[in-house]
Amino acid sequence: MSQFVRFTIDGTECMATKGQYIVEAAKENGIYIPTLCNYPGVKPKGGCRICTVRVNGKLMTACTTPVAEGMNIENDIKDIKELRKAIVELLFVEGNHFCPACEKSGNCELQALAYRFQMLVPRFPFQFPLRKIDASHPKIIKDQNRCILCKRCIRAIKDEKGKSIFAYRRRSSNVEVVVDSKLGKQLTDELAQKAMDVCPVGSILVKEKGFIIPIGDRKYDKTPIGSDIENMQVSKT
């Protein structure tokens, strides 16, 4: 039985390993599908909905949906791009994102997506929530203003027994991601740096370590998000 399946994305015929999630299969074929909550090597959650695509006429998350033989996927089309732009705008107005003063500026995935979708002024009213910056941990700063509740740190940063060092606290509109009061003691320098790298925005920052890479030379300062994937196909031809 074949281990490969054929499918189409926006009319382009693609091939991938059976069981691969759409976002991974698309990447292997040089097609970029934006994500925020998804992270390589971490079980997908499908929480942010940025990766939404239309599969055989139905809206589905590309990070949690496996490819199948004959699947027809719509990705780079007007209404899907508008949906993604609206989600990015909602994330901006729900929190307090002041990009010029953020250590993650130029390395921030949310900021990079806003540029990609040409977001200028959000169509939704700003909420301006009152959120504190938690600097109580000896190794990191947790800025709740920038957190988008993607759960990447909760899913990726674990202790030796596999328990999550980060966790949700409170519920509904008051929910926030915090360092577990007990397991937080096991956050090593290496895990602290990994937590900062895993965070798609500037919500987790390692203390006494900032602006090592100057603004202008950062990941998305010179090339837009997703261009590395899209250029894969160009280099193959």
SULMO-V849955 format. One record per run of one state. SS is the DSSP state (@ for helix, = for strand, . for the rest). FROM is the first residue (numbers start at 1). TO is the last residue. If there is no record, write none. Layout:
ss: [SS SS]
from: [FROM FROM]
to: [TO TO]
This chain:
ss: [. = . = . = @ . = . = . = . = . @ . @ . @ . = . = . @ . = . = . = . @ . = . @ . @ . = . @ . @ .]
from: [1 4 10 12 18 21 22 29 52 56 58 62 66 67 72 75 78 95 99 102 109 117 133 135 140 144 152 157 158 159 164 165 166 170 172 175 176 180 183 187 189 199 204 207 219 223 227 237]
to: [3 9 11 17 20 21 28 51 55 57 61 65 66 71 74 77 94 98 101 108 116 132 134 139 143 151 156 157 158 163 164 165 169 171 174 175 179 182 186 188 198 203 206 218 222 226 236 237]
